[in-house]
Amino acid sequence: MDTISLDVNRLPRHVGIIMDGNGRWAQRHKLKIAMGHRAGTEALREIIRNSSDIGIQVLTLYAFSTENWSRSKAEVDALMMLLLEFFQSEIDELDQKQVRILILGDKDGLPPAQRDALLRAEARTAHNTGLKLNIAVNYGSRAEIVRAARLLAQDVAAGVLAPQDIDEAALESRLYTAGDPPVDLLIRTSGEMRQSNFLLWQCAYAEFVFPTVLWPDFDLAAYHACIAAYQGRSRRFGGRAEA
């Protein structure tokens, strides 16, 4: 399948991706689930590279949710190991391409090796000016909003913010994604049609696309098809289209 020609003047500024289907891909190929996650990492590399090349401003990836800790120890251990391998193998190229990495989520809740690797990646790329790559690890959107509310409460208690000054902008500035444009396009692979506690605030007016392809098979043609679908929609943000 060939890639689709895109209108470079109408690209989404911020793309969010829920990378779903690694387990089903592994089952379909009669492999262990860990091999499905490894195959998914290969797909991830191409999507990041292409997002950088075509000029996407922000790419946010759902890598590991706060709920994923309930999975089997073997699967969690495999995911944590893939995190380390990914940053060890990709950080040089990402840095060279001016990709800026930010980790969304509770980094303190991660194993020390993974936490340190993520912190090093953030620090190394902090001044890069290309694609902003947000990786949601140990992340839940409800927890993110609660965290923002607590920060607001602390500022009110300290006397640096008045209650009447709390508005959407004040809360948004205390989210992990502060300063990023809102999500324009949210993609969830594998055909599942759920947001799964991912970027609830940021996706208020996002366009959703649910391709049926499993994540390890999500190639550039599938990615561009999602962007083309976004470009074919009329975004009214609660307004009404003119007759």
C-alpha positions in Angstrom: 0.0 0.0 0.0 1.5 3.3 -1.1 1.5 6.3 1.2 -1.1 9.0 0.6 -0.2 12.5 -0.6 -0.9 14.9 2.2 -1.6 18.6 2.3 1.5 19.9 4.2 -0.4 23.1 4.9 -3.1 21.3 6.9 -1.2 18.9 9.0 -2.4 18.4 12.6 -0.2 20.3 15.0 -0.5 17.7 17.7 -1.1 13.9 17.1 -1.8 11.5 20.0 -1.5 7.8 19.4 -2.8 4.9 21.6 -0.6 2.1 20.4 -3.0 -0.9 20.7 -2.9 -4.4 19.5 0.5 -5.8 20.3 -0.9 -8.7 22.3 -3.4 -9.7 19.6 -0.7 -9.4 17.0 1.5 -11.8 19.0 -1.4 -14.3 19.5 -2.2 -14.1 15.7 1.5 -15.0 15.0 1.6 -17.6 17.8 4.3 -15.7 19.7 4.7 -14.6 23.3 3.1 -11.2 24.1 6.6 -9.8 24.7 7.4 -10.3 21.1 4.3 -8.4 20.1 5.5 -5.4 22.1 9.0 -5.7 20.5 7.4 -5.7 17.0 5.4 -2.7 18.1 8.6 -0.9 18.9 9.7 -1.3 15.3 6.5 0.4 14.1 7.1 3.2 16.6 10.5 4.1 15.2 9.1 4.7 11.7 6.1 6.8 13.0 8.4 9.0 15.1 10.9 9.5 12.2 8.1 10.4 9.7 6.3 12.7 12.1 9.6 14.6 12.5 10.2 14.6 8.7 6.8 15.9 7.6 6.6 18.6 10.2 4.3 17.5 13.0 4.8 19.8 16.0 3.9 17.4 18.8 3.5 13.6 18.9 2.2 12.1 22.1 2.4 8.3 22.5 0.6 6.2 25.2 3.4 3.8 26.2 2.4 2.6 29.6 -0.7 3.5 31.7 -1.1 3.5 35.4 -3.5 0.6 34.9 -0.9 -1.5 33.0 0.8 -2.5 36.3 -2.1 -5.0 36.8 -0.8 -7.0 33.8 1.4 -10.1 34.4 4.8 -9.5 35.9 6.4 -11.1 32.8 4.6 -8.6 30.5 5.4 -5.6 32.7 9.0 -6.6 32.9 9.2 -7.0 29.1 7.7 -3.5 28.6 10.1 -1.9 31.1 13.0 -3.6 29.4 11.8 -2.3 26.0 11.7 1.2 27.4 15.4 0.9 28.3 16.3 -0.6 24.9 14.4 2.0 23.0 16.2 5.0 24.6 19.6 3.2 24.4 19.2 2.5 20.7 17.3 5.6 19.5 18.5 8.6 21.6 21.4 9.5 19.4 19.2 9.7 16.3 16.4 11.5 18.1 18.8 14.0 19.4 20.5 14.5 16.0 17.0 15.1 14.5 16.4 17.8 17.1 13.5 15.8 18.7 12.7 17.1 22.2 11.5 14.4 24.6 9.2 14.9 27.5 7.9 12.1 29.7 4.2 12.5 30.8 3.3 10.7 34.0 4.6 9.7 37.4 8.3 9.1 36.8 8.9 8.5 40.5 6.7 5.4 40.3 9.0 3.7 37.8 11.9 1.3 38.5 15.1 3.3 39.1 16.8 2.2 35.8 13.8 3.2 33.7 13.3 6.5 35.6 17.0 7.5 35.2 17.0 6.6 31.5 13.9 8.8 30.9 15.3 11.7 32.9 18.6 11.5 30.9 16.6 11.6 27.6 14.7 14.6 28.8 17.8 16.5 29.9 19.8 15.6 26.8 17.1 16.9 24.4 15.7 19.7 26.5 17.0 22.4 24.1 16.1 20.7 20.8 13.8 22.6 18.5 12.2 20.0 16.3 9.4 17.5 17.0 8.2 17.5 20.6 7.9 13.8 21.5 5.7 13.2 24.6 5.9 9.7 25.9 3.2 8.9 28.4 4.6 6.4 30.9 2.9 5.5 34.2 0.3 7.9 33.0 -3.4 8.4 33.6 -5.3 11.4 32.5 -7.5 11.6 35.5 -4.5 11.5 37.8 -2.9 14.3 35.6 -6.0 16.5 36.1 -6.0 15.7 39.9 -2.3 16.7 40.1 -3.1 20.0 38.3 -5.9 20.7 40.7 -3.6 20.0 43.7 -1.0 22.4 42.3 -3.7 25.1 41.9 -4.8 24.4 45.5 -1.2 24.8 46.7 -0.9 28.1 45.0 -4.2 29.4 46.5 -3.1 28.2 50.0 0.3 30.0 49.5 -1.5 33.2 48.5 0.0 33.4 45.1 -3.3 32.7 43.3 -6.8 33.9 44.1 -9.7 31.3 43.7 -11.4 33.7 41.2 -8.3 33.6 39.0 -8.6 29.8 38.4 -9.8 29.3 34.8 -9.1 26.9 32.0 -5.8 28.4 31.2 -4.6 28.2 34.8 -5.4 24.5 35.0 -4.0 23.8 31.5 -0.7 25.4 32.5 -0.3 22.8 35.3 -0.9 19.8 33.1 2.1 17.7 31.9 1.5 19.1 28.4 1.6 22.8 29.4 2.5 24.9 26.4 1.6 22.3 23.8 -1.2 22.9 21.3 -4.4 20.8 22.0 -4.6 17.4 20.3 -5.9 17.8 16.8 -5.8 14.1 15.8 -6.1 11.1 18.1 -5.4 7.7 16.6 -6.1 4.4 18.3 -5.0 1.3 16.4 -6.6 -2.2 16.5 -10.2 -1.0 16.0 -10.9 -0.4 19.7 -13.0 2.7 20.2 -12.0 3.9 23.6 -9.9 6.8 24.9 -8.7 4.8 27.9 -7.9 7.6 30.2 -5.5 9.2 27.7 -5.3 13.0 27.3 -8.9 13.6 28.4 -8.5 17.4 28.7 -6.2 17.8 25.7 -8.6 15.9 23.3 -11.6 18.1 24.0 -12.0 18.9 20.2 -9.7 16.3 18.7 -10.7 14.3 15.6 -10.6 10.6 16.4 -9.6 7.9 13.9 -9.8 4.2 14.8 -7.9 2.1 12.2 -8.4 -1.7 12.5 -4.8 -2.5 11.9 -2.9 -3.8 14.9 -0.1 -1.6 16.1 2.9 -3.7 14.9 1.4 -3.5 11.4 0.7 0.3 11.5 3.0 1.5 8.8 3.5 4.9 7.1 0.7 4.2 4.6 -1.7 3.6 7.5 -0.4 6.7 9.4 -0.8 8.9 6.4 -4.4 7.5 5.8 -5.3 8.7 9.3 -3.8 12.1 8.7 -5.7 12.3 5.3 -8.9 11.4 7.1 -8.3 14.3 9.5 -7.6 16.6 6.6 -10.9 15.6 5.1 -13.0 16.6 8.1 -14.6 20.0 8.9 -13.6 21.2 12.3 -16.2 23.5 13.8 -15.2 23.5 17.5 -18.8 23.6 18.7 -19.9 26.1 16.0 -22.1 25.5 13.0 -20.9 25.3 9.4 -22.0 28.2 7.2 -24.7 27.3 4.7 
